[in-house]
């Protein structure tokens, strides 16, 4: 979508243009042109430390057909789940891309981690899809999928049987921010307050820590929090019980 598509003399800010194309995408989620328009506008909005930077990301046209966009994502039991399309620009590939994302979006320091993504103990899988950029279909429920007691390897195999893989940290961040624009909520989001408890956290099977365990991510008051849950007990530092689930993504 370009400025010529608006009435003559009308000049929208990047935020206003994003609002327009977000409505278009919600009305036509399986229309490749609507997907393209949304993500081109999304990556034109200035953010964080880049708010005064004139650099913008190149966003190609969506290369998924209407039929491919209509194909559902599935949970670990094979039931269809909500999804959305995410676009990872080439400029956000790999570790350097994660560092840029940390400068764009809020990250909460926790358990000694610096306010950057990834922290010093986070690595990225070396498989062929780990640095995949472009358009990705993302499992997009507001809370992570129940693992149904299955192991990480079992879940990876189930995702693979549907042509998907465990969600990566970069995908989680980008799709969460898109969800906030489209649906008003980040993934696995909690807010502070009396009686408030974290409801869910995603175990990202597409990104691992230095010890080989999956990166765990959630949002608290709009800030990304990484690796805050004891992986054995499922407990927060303050003793709050939370559920740890998973998410998938699918590339062409």
C-alpha positions as CSV (number, residue, x, y, z in Angstrom):
1,X,0.0,0.0,0.0
2,X,1.4,3.4,-0.9
3,X,0.4,7.0,-0.3
4,X,-1.5,7.1,-3.6
5,X,-4.1,4.7,-2.3
6,X,-5.3,7.4,0.1
7,X,-7.3,10.4,-0.8
8,X,-5.4,13.3,-2.5
9,X,-3.5,15.5,-0.1
10,X,-3.9,13.0,2.7
11,X,-0.6,12.1,4.4
12,X,-0.7,9.4,7.0
13,X,2.0,8.9,9.7
14,X,3.6,5.4,9.9
15,X,1.4,4.7,12.9
16,X,-1.8,5.8,11.1
17,X,-0.9,3.8,8.0
18,X,-0.3,0.7,10.2
19,X,-3.7,1.1,11.8
20,X,-5.4,1.2,8.3
21,X,-3.6,-1.9,7.0
22,X,-4.1,-3.8,10.3
23,X,-7.9,-3.4,9.8
24,X,-7.4,-4.6,6.2
25,X,-5.4,-7.7,7.3
26,X,-8.0,-8.6,10.0
27,X,-10.7,-8.5,7.4
28,X,-8.7,-10.4,4.8
29,X,-6.2,-12.7,6.7
30,X,-5.9,-15.1,3.7
31,X,-5.2,-12.4,1.1
32,X,-1.5,-12.2,0.2
33,X,-1.7,-8.5,-0.6
34,X,-3.2,-7.7,2.8
35,X,-0.4,-9.7,4.5
36,X,2.2,-7.7,2.4
37,X,0.6,-4.3,3.2
38,X,0.5,-5.0,6.9
39,X,4.1,-6.1,7.2
40,X,5.5,-3.3,5.0
41,X,3.7,-0.8,7.2
42,X,4.7,-2.6,10.4
43,X,8.4,-2.3,9.6
44,X,8.1,1.4,8.7
45,X,7.1,2.4,12.3
46,X,10.1,3.8,14.2
47,X,10.8,2.0,17.5
48,X,13.0,2.1,20.5
49,X,16.6,3.1,19.9
50,X,15.8,3.3,16.2
51,X,13.0,5.9,16.7
52,X,15.1,8.7,15.1
53,X,16.8,6.4,12.6
54,X,15.9,6.8,8.9
55,X,16.9,3.2,8.2
56,X,13.9,1.0,7.2
57,X,13.7,-2.7,6.4
58,X,13.1,-4.1,3.0
59,X,9.9,-6.2,3.1
60,X,9.2,-8.4,0.0
61,X,5.7,-9.3,-1.2
62,X,4.1,-12.2,0.6
63,X,5.1,-15.4,-1.3
64,X,2.3,-17.6,0.2
65,X,-0.8,-18.3,-1.9
66,X,-4.4,-17.8,-0.5
67,X,-4.7,-21.6,-0.2
68,X,-1.4,-21.9,1.7
69,X,-2.5,-19.0,4.0
70,X,-5.7,-20.9,4.7
71,X,-4.0,-24.1,5.9
72,X,-4.3,-24.3,9.7
73,X,-1.6,-24.8,12.3
74,X,-2.0,-27.6,14.8
75,X,-1.5,-28.3,18.5
76,X,0.2,-31.4,19.9
77,X,-3.1,-33.4,19.6
78,X,-3.6,-32.4,16.0
79,X,-6.4,-29.9,16.6
80,X,-6.3,-26.6,14.6
81,X,-5.1,-23.5,16.5
82,X,-5.0,-19.7,15.7
83,X,-2.2,-18.5,13.4
84,X,-0.9,-15.3,11.8
85,X,1.7,-14.5,9.2
86,X,5.0,-12.9,10.5
87,X,7.7,-11.3,8.3
88,X,11.3,-11.4,9.4
89,X,13.3,-9.0,7.3
90,X,16.8,-10.0,6.1
91,X,18.3,-7.3,8.3
92,X,17.0,-9.2,11.4
93,X,18.7,-12.5,10.6
94,X,20.4,-14.5,13.3
95,X,22.1,-13.1,16.5
96,X,22.7,-9.6,15.2
97,X,19.0,-9.5,14.3
98,X,18.0,-10.5,17.9
99,X,20.2,-7.7,19.2
100,X,18.4,-5.2,17.0
101,X,15.1,-6.5,18.2
102,X,16.2,-6.0,21.8
103,X,16.9,-2.3,20.9
104,X,13.5,-1.9,19.3
105,X,11.2,-3.6,21.9
106,X,11.2,-3.6,25.7
107,X,13.2,-6.3,27.4
108,X,13.1,-6.6,31.2
109,X,16.4,-7.5,32.9
110,X,15.8,-10.5,35.2
111,X,18.0,-13.0,37.0
112,X,21.1,-11.0,36.0
113,X,20.3,-10.8,32.3
114,X,21.2,-7.6,30.6
115,X,18.4,-5.6,28.8
116,X,19.2,-7.0,25.4
117,X,18.2,-10.0,23.3
118,X,19.8,-12.4,23.3
119,X,21.7,-12.4,26.6
120,X,25.2,-13.8,26.9
121,X,23.9,-17.3,27.7
122,X,21.5,-17.6,24.7
123,X,22.5,-19.3,21.5
124,X,20.6,-20.1,18.3
125,X,20.1,-23.5,16.9
126,X,22.4,-24.5,14.0
127,X,19.8,-26.3,11.9
128,X,19.0,-25.2,8.4
129,X,15.9,-23.2,9.5
130,X,17.4,-21.3,12.4
131,X,18.2,-18.2,10.4
132,X,15.2,-18.3,8.2
133,X,13.9,-14.9,7.1
134,X,10.9,-13.8,5.1
135,X,7.3,-14.9,5.7
136,X,6.6,-17.4,8.4
137,X,3.3,-18.8,9.6
138,X,3.1,-18.6,13.4
139,X,0.9,-20.4,16.0
140,X,-0.6,-17.3,17.5
141,X,-2.8,-18.1,20.5
142,X,-2.5,-15.6,23.3
143,X,-1.4,-18.4,25.7
144,X,1.1,-21.2,24.8
145,X,-0.1,-24.6,23.7
146,X,-0.4,-27.3,26.4
147,X,2.4,-29.9,26.0
148,X,0.0,-32.6,27.1
149,X,2.9,-34.2,29.0
150,X,5.0,-34.9,25.9
151,X,8.7,-34.5,25.8
152,X,10.5,-31.8,23.8
153,X,11.6,-34.4,21.2
154,X,8.1,-35.8,20.9
155,X,6.7,-32.3,20.4
156,X,9.4,-31.5,17.8
157,X,8.4,-34.7,15.9
158,X,4.7,-33.8,16.0
159,X,5.4,-30.3,14.7
160,X,7.6,-31.8,11.9
161,X,4.8,-34.1,10.9
162,X,2.8,-31.0,10.1
163,X,5.7,-29.4,8.3
164,X,6.4,-27.0,11.2
165,X,9.1,-26.6,13.8
166,X,9.4,-25.2,17.3
167,X,9.0,-21.4,17.4
168,X,12.2,-19.3,17.6
169,X,12.9,-16.3,19.8
170,X,12.9,-13.8,17.0
171,X,9.6,-15.1,15.6
172,X,8.1,-15.0,19.1
173,X,9.1,-11.4,19.5
174,X,8.0,-10.2,16.1
175,X,4.7,-12.1,16.1
176,X,3.9,-11.0,19.7
177,X,4.3,-7.3,18.6
178,X,2.1,-8.0,15.6
179,X,-0.5,-9.6,17.9
180,X,-0.5,-6.5,20.0
181,X,-1.3,-4.4,16.9
182,X,-3.9,-6.8,15.6
183,X,-5.5,-8.1,18.8
184,X,-4.4,-5.7,21.6
185,X,-2.4,-8.3,23.4
186,X,1.1,-9.8,23.4
187,X,1.8,-13.5,23.6
188,X,1.8,-14.9,27.2
189,X,1.2,-11.5,28.7
190,X,0.6,-10.8,32.3
191,X,0.2,-7.5,34.2
192,X,1.3,-6.7,37.7
193,X,-1.2,-6.1,40.4
194,X,-2.9,-7.6,43.5
195,X,-3.7,-11.3,42.8
196,X,-2.1,-11.2,39.4
197,X,-0.2,-14.3,38.4
198,X,1.6,-15.3,35.2
199,X,-0.7,-17.6,33.2
200,X,1.7,-19.0,30.7
201,X,5.2,-19.0,29.3
202,X,6.4,-20.3,26.0
203,X,9.2,-22.9,25.8
204,X,10.8,-22.0,22.4
205,X,12.0,-25.2,20.9
206,X,13.6,-23.3,18.0
207,X,16.1,-21.5,20.2
208,X,18.3,-22.9,23.0
209,X,20.4,-21.6,25.9
210,X,24.0,-22.4,26.4
211,X,23.1,-25.4,28.5
212,X,21.0,-26.9,25.7
213,X,17.7,-26.1,27.3
214,X,15.0,-24.3,25.2
215,X,14.8,-20.5,25.7
216,X,11.6,-19.6,27.7
217,X,9.8,-16.3,27.0
218,X,6.8,-14.4,28.2
219,X,5.7,-10.8,28.6
220,X,5.1,-8.9,31.9
221,X,3.6,-5.4,31.7
222,X,4.7,-5.1,28.0
223,X,8.3,-6.2,28.7
224,X,9.9,-9.4,27.3
225,X,11.2,-11.7,30.1
226,X,13.5,-14.6,29.3
227,X,14.3,-17.7,31.2
228,X,12.5,-16.7,34.4
229,X,11.0,-20.2,35.1
230,X,12.8,-23.0,36.9
231,X,12.7,-25.6,34.2
232,X,12.3,-28.5,36.6
233,X,9.6,-27.1,39.0
234,X,7.8,-24.6,36.7
235,X,8.1,-21.9,39.4
236,X,8.8,-18.2,39.3
237,X,11.4,-16.7,41.6
238,X,8.5,-15.4,43.8
239,X,6.9,-18.8,43.9
240,X,4.0,-18.2,41.5
241,X,2.8,-21.3,39.7
242,X,2.7,-20.9,35.9
243,X,2.0,-23.2,32.9
244,X,4.8,-23.7,30.4
245,X,3.7,-24.4,26.9
246,X,5.0,-24.5,23.4
247,X,4.4,-22.7,20.0
248,X,5.2,-23.7,16.4
249,X,6.1,-21.9,13.2
250,X,6.1,-22.9,9.6
251,X,8.3,-21.7,6.7
252,X,8.1,-22.3,3.0
